[in-house]
Amino acid sequence: MLNVDLSIGDFDGQAVVALCGESNLADTPGVASHLIAAVAACGPSVIVDLTGLVGIDYSGLSVLLRIRKWTRQSGGDLPLAAPQQPVRQVLEATGLIDVFSVYPSVEEAATSLRQAQAWSSAATQRLRAAMVTQPGGRRPVCCTADTRRSGCCPGAERARPRRMACDPCVRWCSLGGTTAWSAWIWALVTAIVIAS
């Protein structure tokens, strides 16, 4: 018999799993399977409402961490909402208060998820719009023997000749080479992480 009750609900279009009771080692497999089922059924982002959870041990934290990792790999998140003082103290003592997104209420967690989803879709659209393409939707011109001689691509002398080039091409001349492109992507990813 579980010492933790789980209920799955909805708050303003966001899935919410409410945990009530006290989580201990004996509950770990049951809680894990119910949370996995909830995330699988409700989408990659699920809010965990900790309002009714009066205590949690390290095995319970381990379950939350594993589920969070899974949701993040699926493009979602596992925000924690309204932890009571004993649960908050465990999160603070373990340093997990900085790992999880912790909100004072389910309402604030849902608002944050909605904003993150809207910002993420807008960022994807901006990224697609920023992609440089040639007429017909083709990728930028790759380094050839002629462009290597002209020096438009730094380090192009090490690139494969056109007849041996693999797909996708190693260098993109119109974007200033892979170094500039990867720096631009890194800056975009950093901005997304900071904003969330």
NUTI-802561 format. One record per residue (C-alpha): z, y, x; residue number from 1. Coordinates in pm, whole numbers, plus 50000, padded with zeros to 5 digits. Example, Ala and Ser with C-alpha at 12.3 -4.5 7.8 and 13.67 -1.06 7.14 Angstrom:
<rs>
{w 50780&v 49550&u 51230&nr 1}
{w 50714&v 49894&u 51367&nr 2}
</rs>
This chain:
<rs>
{w 50000&v 50000&u 50000&nr 1}
{w 49899&v 50341&u 50133&nr 2}
{w 50151&v 50618&u 50180&nr 3}
{w 49862&v 50864&u 50153&nr 4}
{w 49674&v 50936&u 49832&nr 5}
{w 49316&v 51056&u 49859&nr 6}
{w 49126&v 51241&u 49594&nr 7}
{w 48772&v 51370&u 49618&nr 8}
{w 48681&v 51687&u 49439&nr 9}
{w 48461&v 51991&u 49449&nr 10}
{w 48535&v 52355&u 49513&nr 11}
{w 48254&v 52601&u 49455&nr 12}
{w 47990&v 52345&u 49551&nr 13}
{w 48173&v 52216&u 49861&nr 14}
{w 48317&v 51864&u 49878&nr 15}
{w 48695&v 51854&u 49917&nr 16}
{w 48908&v 51552&u 50011&nr 17}
{w 49275&v 51610&u 49931&nr 18}
{w 49535&v 51411&u 50125&nr 19}
{w 49880&v 51375&u 49972&nr 20}
{w 50182&v 51195&u 50112&nr 21}
{w 50263&v 51107&u 50472&nr 22}
{w 50010&v 50959&u 50715&nr 23}
{w 50132&v 50688&u 50951&nr 24}
{w 49990&v 50400&u 51155&nr 25}
{w 49981&v 50159&u 50862&nr 26}
{w 49760&v 50399&u 50663&nr 27}
{w 49502&v 50457&u 50935&nr 28}
{w 49236&v 50199&u 50835&nr 29}
{w 49253&v 50285&u 50464&nr 30}
{w 49244&v 50660&u 50521&nr 31}
{w 48958&v 50624&u 50770&nr 32}
{w 48746&v 50415&u 50534&nr 33}
{w 48805&v 50653&u 50241&nr 34}
{w 48721&v 50961&u 50451&nr 35}
{w 48407&v 50797&u 50589&nr 36}
{w 48299&v 50707&u 50236&nr 37}
{w 48365&v 51063&u 50118&nr 38}
{w 48164&v 51218&u 50401&nr 39}
{w 47881&v 50969&u 50349&nr 40}
{w 47870&v 51038&u 49976&nr 41}
{w 47927&v 51414&u 49977&nr 42}
{w 47727&v 51535&u 50274&nr 43}
{w 47785&v 51627&u 50632&nr 44}
{w 48049&v 51893&u 50564&nr 45}
{w 48369&v 51802&u 50383&nr 46}
{w 48683&v 52012&u 50353&nr 47}
{w 49009&v 51822&u 50406&nr 48}
{w 49281&v 51973&u 50188&nr 49}
{w 49616&v 51913&u 50359&nr 50}
{w 49828&v 52095&u 50100&nr 51}
{w 49999&v 51775&u 49983&nr 52}
{w 50028&v 51607&u 50324&nr 53}
{w 50390&v 51631&u 50437&nr 54}
{w 50349&v 51459&u 50773&nr 55}
{w 50092&v 51315&u 51008&nr 56}
{w 50123&v 51102&u 51320&nr 57}
{w 49887&v 51055&u 51614&nr 58}
{w 49694&v 50776&u 51444&nr 59}
{w 49624&v 51010&u 51152&nr 60}
{w 49509&v 51280&u 51393&nr 61}
{w 49286&v 51023&u 51561&nr 62}
{w 49120&v 50944&u 51227&nr 63}
{w 49058&v 51314&u 51162&nr 64}
{w 48912&v 51357&u 51512&nr 65}
{w 48678&v 51059&u 51472&nr 66}
{w 48558&v 51181&u 51132&nr 67}
{w 48512&v 51534&u 51270&nr 68}
{w 48302&v 51399&u 51557&nr 69}
{w 48088&v 51203&u 51312&nr 70}
{w 48038&v 51501&u 51081&nr 71}
{w 47947&v 51727&u 51374&nr 72}
{w 47689&v 51475&u 51496&nr 73}
{w 47545&v 51478&u 51144&nr 74}
{w 47516&v 51857&u 51148&nr 75}
{w 47827&v 51925&u 50942&nr 76}
{w 48192&v 52005&u 50996&nr 77}
{w 48537&v 51889&u 50887&nr 78}
{w 48748&v 52199&u 50825&nr 79}
{w 49117&v 52154&u 50749&nr 80}
{w 49265&v 52362&u 50469&nr 81}
{w 49622&v 52465&u 50395&nr 82}
{w 49825&v 52245&u 50630&nr 83}
{w 50197&v 52250&u 50554&nr 84}
{w 50438&v 52356&u 50829&nr 85}
{w 50515&v 52003&u 50967&nr 86}
{w 50144&v 51918&u 50987&nr 87}
{w 50062&v 52259&u 51137&nr 88}
{w 50332&v 52207&u 51402&nr 89}
{w 50177&v 51873&u 51503&nr 90}
{w 49832&v 52035&u 51521&nr 91}
{w 49972&v 52316&u 51736&nr 92}
{w 50173&v 52082&u 51963&nr 93}
{w 49867&v 51867&u 52032&nr 94}
{w 49632&v 52164&u 52076&nr 95}
{w 49413&v 52041&u 51791&nr 96}
{w 49470&v 52363&u 51599&nr 97}
{w 49203&v 52507&u 51834&nr 98}
{w 48970&v 52206&u 51794&nr 99}
{w 48954&v 52198&u 51415&nr 100}
{w 48859&v 52487&u 51194&nr 101}
{w 49190&v 52544&u 51012&nr 102}
{w 49206&v 52772&u 50707&nr 103}
{w 49503&v 52888&u 50498&nr 104}
{w 49333&v 52776&u 50174&nr 105}
{w 49051&v 52560&u 50039&nr 106}
{w 48885&v 52875&u 49906&nr 107}
{w 48862&v 53030&u 50254&nr 108}
{w 48732&v 52704&u 50402&nr 109}
{w 48460&v 52682&u 50134&nr 110}
{w 48360&v 53044&u 50190&nr 111}
{w 48336&v 52984&u 50564&nr 112}
{w 48123&v 52671&u 50517&nr 113}
{w 47886&v 52856&u 50282&nr 114}
{w 47848&v 53141&u 50531&nr 115}
{w 47788&v 52899&u 50819&nr 116}
{w 47525&v 52710&u 50621&nr 117}
{w 47347&v 53033&u 50523&nr 118}
{w 47360&v 53165&u 50880&nr 119}
{w 47237&v 52833&u 51019&nr 120}
{w 46934&v 52822&u 50791&nr 121}
{w 46853&v 53186&u 50872&nr 122}
{w 46882&v 53113&u 51246&nr 123}
{w 46645&v 52818&u 51210&nr 124}
{w 46392&v 53038&u 51034&nr 125}
{w 46421&v 53304&u 51307&nr 126}
{w 46375&v 53038&u 51574&nr 127}
{w 46061&v 52905&u 51406&nr 128}
{w 45925&v 53258&u 51369&nr 129}
{w 45989&v 53326&u 51738&nr 130}
{w 45791&v 53024&u 51854&nr 131}
{w 45475&v 53140&u 52030&nr 132}
{w 45173&v 52948&u 51911&nr 133}
{w 44803&v 52979&u 51958&nr 134}
{w 44550&v 52996&u 51675&nr 135}
{w 44543&v 52667&u 51488&nr 136}
{w 44916&v 52603&u 51546&nr 137}
{w 44867&v 52465&u 51897&nr 138}
{w 45136&v 52497&u 52162&nr 139}
{w 45107&v 52754&u 52441&nr 140}
{w 44861&v 52687&u 52722&nr 141}
{w 44986&v 52443&u 52982&nr 142}
{w 44957&v 52480&u 53354&nr 143}
{w 44624&v 52372&u 53490&nr 144}
{w 44488&v 52372&u 53843&nr 145}
{w 44349&v 52725&u 53781&nr 146}
{w 44680&v 52871&u 53661&nr 147}
{w 44869&v 52706&u 53946&nr 148}
{w 44639&v 52883&u 54192&nr 149}
{w 44672&v 53214&u 54006&nr 150}
{w 45051&v 53192&u 54033&nr 151}
{w 45133&v 53259&u 53665&nr 152}
{w 45391&v 52980&u 53662&nr 153}
{w 45658&v 52980&u 53933&nr 154}
{w 45687&v 52635&u 54081&nr 155}
{w 45362&v 52528&u 53916&nr 156}
{w 45236&v 52389&u 54242&nr 157}
{w 45475&v 52100&u 54177&nr 158}
{w 45340&v 52045&u 53823&nr 159}
{w 45109&v 51754&u 53752&nr 160}
{w 44737&v 51823&u 53746&nr 161}
{w 44590&v 51867&u 53396&nr 162}
{w 44430&v 51523&u 53393&nr 163}
{w 44771&v 51362&u 53455&nr 164}
{w 44983&v 51589&u 53236&nr 165}
{w 45207&v 51420&u 52987&nr 166}
{w 45285&v 51539&u 52638&nr 167}
{w 45482&v 51765&u 52593&nr 168}
{w 45372&v 51975&u 52885&nr 169}
{w 45618&v 52066&u 53154&nr 170}
{w 45536&v 52437&u 53187&nr 171}
{w 45456&v 52693&u 52921&nr 172}
{w 45280&v 52989&u 53078&nr 173}
{w 45297&v 53218&u 52777&nr 174}
{w 45677&v 53185&u 52760&nr 175}
{w 45738&v 53262&u 53126&nr 176}
{w 45801&v 52903&u 53232&nr 177}
{w 46067&v 52658&u 53120&nr 178}
{w 46349&v 52852&u 53285&nr 179}
{w 46302&v 53157&u 53063&nr 180}
{w 46256&v 52938&u 52754&nr 181}
{w 46571&v 52735&u 52816&nr 182}
{w 46769&v 53053&u 52886&nr 183}
{w 46651&v 53195&u 52553&nr 184}
{w 46750&v 52876&u 52368&nr 185}
{w 47090&v 52872&u 52546&nr 186}
{w 47154&v 53233&u 52438&nr 187}
{w 47065&v 53145&u 52077&nr 188}
{w 47294&v 52839&u 52074&nr 189}
{w 47577&v 53042&u 52227&nr 190}
{w 47537&v 53308&u 51958&nr 191}
{w 47549&v 53042&u 51685&nr 192}
{w 47866&v 52886&u 51831&nr 193}
{w 48038&v 53224&u 51868&nr 194}
{w 47949&v 53322&u 51512&nr 195}
{w 48087&v 53000&u 51365&nr 196}
</rs>
